[in-house]
Amino acid sequence: MRNDKENLIVKLTLEFSLDIIKFSEKIRALNRFEMASQIFRSGTSIGANIREAQNAESKADFIHKFKISAKEADELEYWLLLCEKSEFYPSPEKKLLTDLKTIIKIISKIISSSKRR
């Protein structure tokens, strides 16, 4: 299923992962290692699963990988909201939350349109 032309969601999630790495390092610098690890893992997993979906063996496999990405995005949103609401963690930049919501919408659209085909 791999297509080597530029793919918007692959590009978006790669750039987003780089922003997540920066934010998780900011938290790690405060010696909040558990939260930093949770954010790092769920945030970078979104793009990793989407990238893996590009080599899916079937349409069902493609959809499955995107569903995993959707779950990881939802989990990440939870961790970021905890940071935003807790006095012990830095709040994520508004851009990080906005980009995540955009990615969630795109993932959802890809899943629903892939099911219809």
N, C-alpha and C positions, 0 to 999 in steps of 0.2 A: 503494500500500500504506500510505500514511501514515494514522496514527490519532492524533488530537490529545489523547486522554486520557493521563493521567500514565503513564509507562512506567518501571518500576523500573530496568532496566538503563541506560536513557538517563540517568536521574537519578543513579544510582550512579557511572557513568563520568564524568559532569560534575564531581561532587564529588571523585572520585578525581583527575581532571586538575588540579583546583585544588591538591590536596595534592602532586601531582607538580611543579607549578610552584614551590611553596614549597621542596621538597627540591632541585630543580635550581638554584634561586637560591642556596641554601645552599652548594652545591658550586661554583657560579660565583663566589661571594664568596671562595673559596679559590684562585681563578685556575686552576681545573681545568675549562677551557672545553669540551674535547672530551667529557669524561664528562657534564658538565651538558647539553650539546646532545643526546647520545645518549639520555639519560634523558628529557629534555623531549620529543623527537620521538616516541620509541616510546610513552611514557606518555600523551601527549595524543592520539596517533593511535588508540588503542583506542576512545575515546569518539567521535572524529570519524567513524570508519568505522561504528560502531554508529548514530550519528545519520544518516549517509548511507544506511544500510540501511533506515531508516524510509521512504525515498522510492524503494525498489527498484522496478525495472521488472518484475520477475518473481520467483518463488520462488527460482530459481537465482541471480539477482543478489543477493537478500537473504542467502542462504546464503554466497555468495562474500564479501560484505562482512563477515559475521560471522567467516568463516575468516581474513580479513586481520586482523581485531581479535584473534583467537586467536594469530596469529603475532606480532603486535606485543606482546601480553601476555607471551608466552614470551620474546621478546627483552628486554623490560623486566625480567622476573624475573632474567635473566642479568646485566644491568647492576647491578641492586640487590644481587645476591649478590656481585658483584665488589666493590662498595662495602663490603658487610658484612665481607668477608674480607680486604680490603686495609688496610694500616696507613696509607695515604695519603689515604683518603677517609672521610668521616663515614658511620657506619652508618645505614641508613634506620630510621625508627621501626618498631617491631613492627607497629603499626596499618597502615602502608603495605603491608607484606608480607602481612598477614592479609587486608586489603581486596583486594589483587591476587589472592590465591588464591580468594577468594569470587567475584570477577568472572570468573576463568578457569572456575570450575565452572558459573556461570550461562551463560556464552557456550557452553560445551560442551553443556550441556543444551538450549539454544535451537537449536543446530546439529543435534543428533541428533533433537529432536522435529520440527524443520522438514523434515528429510529423510523422516520417516515419513508426513507428511501428504500 
